[in-house]
Amino acid sequence: MLEIKDIGDGLFVAKVTMNEVLTLDVPELKEKLQHEILNRGIKKLVLDLSDVKLITSSGIGIFLNINQNLKNGLRLAAPQSEVEKVLELTKVSSVIKIFSTVDAAVKSY
């Protein structure tokens, strides 16, 4: 579901290892993300979405919630074209910065 890597200086990269982020998966994914943020003291987080092929509005809600918790410290990286379309249509891209690669998202801090 999640692979988290510490980049240093409070910055972490979390790879979402699910092909589909569906409504039923959302509570568990949200809980895991919040748990890691609290336990590791995460201040800046890059979410690697390269494996995600489909996402529901509930999944997008997690990103908005986490971004708020991190005081706009969330970056989304490497979304596939279908996921990127959904992020643009739902205006998430106006609230959370989206990058084509994980490296670009990491460097944005």
Beta strands, then each sheet from edge to edge (+ up, - down):
strand 1: 2-8
strand 2: 11-16
strand 3: 20-21
strand 4: 44-48
strand 5: 54-55
strand 6: 74-77
strand 7: 97-99
sheet 1: 1+ 2- 4- 6- 7-
sheet 2: 3+ 5+
end
